[in-house]
Amino acid sequence: MRFDAHYLVTYIPQLDGPIAALYQHLFEQIELLDVLGFDDVWVTEHHFHEYGGTIPHPPTFLAAAARKTERIHLGVAISVLPLHNPLQVAESYAMVDVISNGRLEFGIGRGNAPPEFHSMGVSYDDSVLRIREATQIIRQAWSSEAVTFHGELFSYDAVRVLPQPVQRPHPPIWVAASRSDDSYRWAGWNGFNLMILPHMFEPTVLQTHLAMYRDALIEAGHDPARREILGKFHIYVAERDADARREAAHYLANYSAVGANSRGGPAVSVPAAPSDGYDAERRQLIAGDPQRCIDLIHDWRERAGLTTFSGTFYFGGMPQELALKNIRLFAEQVMPAFEPAHTGV
């Protein structure tokens, strides 16, 4: 099983400190992830709010992380393609792949924050068409051929895009899918990897969506065994189960409070009221002692057919020492329980 870390930073100034300090904490965590044997680290793209908006341009952040790491793959989850010119996206992320010597993982999606579209003056109504045309253009731009494309929204004639990525024919592409059947089918037909939030679905609904994806892969001649299905969760590990669940509920409440105001509201005050531990866990949180976390991951792997498990280990203004401890405990006491074996340092 592949183990990843995911960053959707909910910036809380009174807990996280200045933005410059926040960035240094994130880089320190990513360097530890690299040393401890995590496969990938992902950052999100959001804008104009403390909910993710402190990393509005992921390729800049990933290029900086590339210079301080050696083996971990660096991903965007996701690049909101409808907000951007696809040629500029191809250029920016190709630079990340070159700087990292072929470690880019390229996640794409429609985006789920219409206020961000409104603020940028981009219509959300044609976002599906935008992502599909943009993806064709980016793949062509990374093919070493000049881009010639004439669609409903974009039109280019013989445009050379530099640099070319190191990975050939292009870096791995992942599609974020939620409730739209078409997203699962489109990802499968194109042979892309899949990114989901498993806790959003009832088990039967989730299985239906995943079957659509696998059927589309097979219809298009792709081998499902060679594709990844990533599930993302918040994770908090401690030596004692009760301590982990109590502490995690506190930081998850902070995270959720920032997210609840992300549709244009102001920054939130903290601390927020802790949420009910069971309800939070059922939705998005895996928290407990190492054995409990191992059991929950096994359960989700079987339930959703996950091949990649991505954890948010730092959230809700968590102190840096707790975030580093959380990462280390997971790497040293949870990851070794899964095959292929991971070893920490």
C-alpha positions in Angstrom: 0.0 0.0 0.0 1.2 3.5 -0.8 1.2 6.0 2.1 0.9 9.8 1.5 0.5 13.0 3.4 -2.0 15.7 2.4 -2.0 19.4 3.1 -5.0 21.6 3.0 -3.8 24.3 5.4 -6.4 26.0 7.5 -4.4 29.0 8.5 -5.1 30.2 12.1 -2.8 33.1 12.7 -3.0 33.1 16.5 -2.0 29.4 16.5 0.2 29.1 13.4 2.1 32.3 13.6 3.2 34.5 10.7 2.9 33.0 7.2 6.7 32.7 6.9 6.8 30.6 10.1 3.9 28.5 8.7 5.9 27.7 5.5 9.0 26.8 7.5 6.9 24.4 9.6 5.4 22.8 6.5 8.8 22.3 4.9 10.2 20.8 8.1 7.3 18.3 8.1 7.8 17.4 4.4 11.5 16.8 5.0 10.6 14.4 7.8 8.1 12.7 5.5 10.8 12.2 2.9 13.2 10.7 5.5 10.6 8.4 7.0 9.6 6.8 3.7 6.3 8.3 2.7 5.6 7.9 -1.0 3.9 11.2 -1.8 3.0 14.6 -0.3 0.1 16.6 -1.7 -0.9 20.2 -1.4 -4.2 21.7 -2.4 -5.1 24.8 -4.4 -7.4 27.3 -2.9 -7.7 31.1 -3.0 -8.7 34.2 -1.0 -9.4 32.6 2.4 -7.6 31.0 5.3 -9.1 27.7 4.2 -6.2 26.6 1.9 -5.6 30.1 0.5 -2.1 30.4 1.9 -0.8 28.0 -0.9 -2.6 29.7 -3.8 0.1 28.6 -6.3 1.1 25.0 -5.5 3.9 24.7 -8.2 5.8 27.4 -6.4 5.5 25.6 -3.1 6.3 22.2 -4.6 9.4 23.5 -6.4 10.7 24.8 -3.1 10.0 21.5 -1.4 11.8 19.7 -4.2 15.0 21.4 -3.3 14.9 20.1 0.3 13.8 16.5 -0.4 15.3 13.6 -2.2 12.8 10.8 -2.9 9.3 11.7 -1.9 6.9 12.5 -4.8 5.4 15.9 -4.9 1.7 16.3 -5.9 -1.0 18.8 -6.3 -4.4 17.7 -5.1 -5.8 19.4 -7.1 -4.9 21.9 -9.7 -8.2 23.6 -10.4 -7.8 23.6 -14.1 -10.9 25.7 -15.0 -9.3 28.7 -13.2 -6.2 28.7 -15.4 -4.8 29.0 -18.8 -3.8 25.4 -19.6 -0.5 26.3 -21.3 0.7 28.1 -18.2 -0.3 25.1 -16.1 1.7 22.9 -18.4 4.7 25.1 -18.0 4.5 25.6 -14.2 4.1 21.9 -13.4 6.7 20.8 -15.9 9.1 23.0 -14.1 8.3 21.1 -10.8 8.9 17.8 -12.5 12.3 19.0 -13.8 13.4 20.6 -10.5 12.4 17.5 -8.6 14.0 15.2 -11.2 10.8 13.4 -12.1 8.8 13.4 -8.9 5.6 15.3 -9.8 2.2 13.8 -9.3 -0.4 15.9 -11.1 -3.9 15.9 -9.7 -6.7 17.7 -11.5 -10.3 18.6 -10.8 -13.2 20.9 -11.4 -12.9 22.6 -8.0 -15.6 22.8 -5.4 -15.5 26.5 -4.4 -17.7 28.7 -6.7 -16.9 31.9 -4.8 -13.3 31.5 -5.9 -14.5 31.4 -9.5 -16.6 34.4 -9.0 -13.7 36.4 -7.4 -11.5 35.5 -10.4 -14.3 36.4 -12.9 -14.5 32.8 -14.2 -17.8 31.1 -14.8 -18.3 27.9 -12.9 -21.0 26.8 -15.3 -18.6 25.6 -18.0 -16.0 24.2 -15.6 -16.5 20.6 -16.8 -15.8 21.6 -20.4 -12.8 23.7 -19.3 -11.2 20.8 -17.4 -11.6 18.4 -20.3 -10.2 20.7 -22.9 -7.4 21.8 -20.6 -6.4 18.3 -19.9 -6.1 17.5 -23.6 -4.0 20.6 -24.1 -1.7 19.8 -21.2 -1.1 16.2 -22.3 -0.3 17.5 -25.8 2.0 20.2 -24.4 3.9 17.5 -22.5 4.3 15.3 -25.5 7.2 17.1 -27.1 5.0 18.3 -29.9 3.8 21.8 -30.5 0.3 22.4 -29.3 -2.4 22.6 -32.0 -5.9 22.5 -30.5 -9.2 24.0 -31.5 -12.0 23.4 -29.0 -15.1 25.3 -27.8 -13.1 27.4 -25.3 -9.4 27.2 -26.3 -7.7 27.5 -29.6 -3.9 27.2 -30.3 -1.8 26.8 -33.4 1.7 25.3 -33.1 2.6 26.6 -29.7 5.8 25.2 -28.2 5.7 24.6 -24.5 8.9 24.6 -22.4 10.3 22.9 -20.4 9.3 19.3 -21.0 8.7 17.2 -18.0 11.3 14.5 -17.0 8.7 11.7 -16.8 7.6 10.3 -20.1 5.1 10.3 -21.7 4.0 12.7 -18.9 3.8 12.7 -15.1 1.1 10.6 -13.5 -2.4 12.2 -13.7 -4.9 11.8 -10.9 -8.6 12.9 -11.1 -10.5 14.1 -8.0 -14.0 12.6 -8.2 -16.9 13.1 -5.8 -20.6 12.6 -6.7 -20.6 13.0 -10.5 -20.8 9.6 -12.3 -19.2 11.3 -15.4 -16.1 12.1 -13.4 -15.5 8.4 -12.6 -16.1 7.3 -16.2 -13.9 10.1 -17.6 -11.0 9.2 -15.3 -11.3 5.6 -16.3 -11.6 6.1 -20.0 -8.4 8.2 -19.9 -6.5 5.7 -17.7 -6.0 8.3 -14.9 -5.6 7.5 -11.2 -8.4 8.3 -8.9 -8.7 10.5 -5.8 -11.7 10.2 -3.5 -13.0 11.2 0.0 -14.4 7.8 1.0 -16.1 9.2 4.1 -18.5 11.2 1.9 -20.4 8.2 0.7 -22.6 5.4 2.0 -20.8 2.1 1.3 -23.2 1.0 -1.6 -22.9 4.4 -3.3 -19.1 4.3 -3.1 -19.0 0.8 -4.5 -21.2 1.9 -7.4 -18.9 4.8 -8.3 -15.8 2.7 -8.1 -17.3 0.0 -10.3 -18.0 2.7 -12.9 -14.4 3.8 -12.8 -13.0 0.2 -13.1 -15.5 -0.6 -15.9 -14.4 2.5 -17.8 -10.8 1.5 -17.4 -11.4 -1.9 -18.8 -13.6 -0.6 -21.7 -10.7 1.7 -22.7 -8.1 -1.1 -22.5 -6.5 0.0 -19.3 -5.5 -2.5 -16.6 -7.2 -1.6 -13.2 -4.4 -3.4 -11.4 -2.0 -0.7 -12.7 -4.1 2.2 -11.5 -4.2 3.9 -8.1 -7.3 4.7 -5.9 -6.4 7.3 -3.3 -8.5 8.0 -0.2 -7.8 11.0 2.1 -8.4 11.2 5.8 -7.4 13.2 8.8 -5.0 11.2 11.0 -3.9 11.5 14.6 -1.8 8.9 16.4 -0.8 8.9 20.0 0.4 6.3 22.5 -2.9 6.2 24.3 -6.2 5.7 22.4 -8.3 8.0 24.5 -5.7 10.8 24.4 -5.5 10.6 20.6 -9.2 10.8 20.0 -9.7 13.7 22.5 -6.8 15.8 21.1 -7.7 15.1 17.5 -11.3 16.2 18.0 -10.0 19.6 19.3 -7.9 20.3 16.2 -10.5 18.9 13.8 -13.0 21.3 15.3 -10.6 24.2 14.5 -10.1 22.9 11.0 -13.9 22.5 10.4 -14.6 26.0 11.8 -12.3 27.6 9.2 -13.7 25.4 6.5 -17.3 26.4 7.4 -16.4 30.1 6.8 -14.5 29.5 3.5 -17.4 30.6 1.3 -16.4 34.2 1.8 -16.7 34.6 5.6 -14.1 36.1 7.9 -11.4 34.3 9.8 -12.7 32.3 12.7 -11.9 32.6 16.4 -10.3 29.7 18.2 -10.5 27.4 20.0 -13.6 26.0 18.4 -15.9 23.7 20.3 -14.7 20.1 20.0 -17.0 17.9 17.8 -18.3 14.5 18.9 -15.5 12.0 18.5 -17.6 9.2 16.9 -19.3 11.5 14.4 -15.9 13.0 13.4 -14.3 9.6 13.0 -17.2 8.3 11.0 -16.8 11.2 8.6 -13.1 11.9 8.1 -10.9 11.2 11.1 -8.7 8.2 11.9 -7.5 8.7 15.4 -6.2 6.5 18.2 -3.3 4.4 19.3 -1.3 2.7 16.6 -3.3 -0.6 16.6 -6.6 1.2 16.3 -5.3 3.2 13.4 -4.0 0.0 11.7 -7.4 -1.6 12.1 -9.3 1.4 10.7 -7.0 1.6 7.7 -7.5 -2.1 7.0 -11.2 -1.5 7.2 -11.2 1.4 4.7 -8.8 -0.4 2.4 -11.2 -3.3 2.1 -14.3 -1.2 2.0 -13.1 1.2 -0.7 -10.4 -0.8 -2.5 -7.8 1.8 -1.7 -4.3 1.4 -3.0 -3.1 4.7 -1.7 -3.8 6.1 1.8 -3.3 9.9 2.2 -3.3 11.4 5.6 -3.7 15.0 6.8 -1.4 14.9 9.9 -1.3 18.6 10.5 -4.5 20.5 10.9 -6.4 23.1 12.9 -3.5 25.0 14.3 -1.8 22.0 15.7 1.6 22.8 17.4 4.6 21.8 15.3 5.9 19.4 17.9 2.6 17.5 17.8 2.5 17.4 14.1 6.1 16.0 13.9 5.3 13.5 16.6 2.1 12.4 14.7 4.0 11.9 11.5 6.8 9.9 13.2 4.4 7.7 15.2 2.4 6.9 12.0 5.6 6.0 10.1 7.2 3.9 12.8 4.2 2.1 14.3 1.4 2.1 11.7 3.0 1.9 8.2 5.1 -1.2 8.9 1.9 -3.2 9.4 1.2 -3.0 5.7 2.8 -4.5 2.7 5.1 -3.6 1.0 6.9 -2.9 4.2 7.9 0.7 5.0 10.8 1.5 7.3 11.4 4.7 9.1 14.6 6.3 10.0 
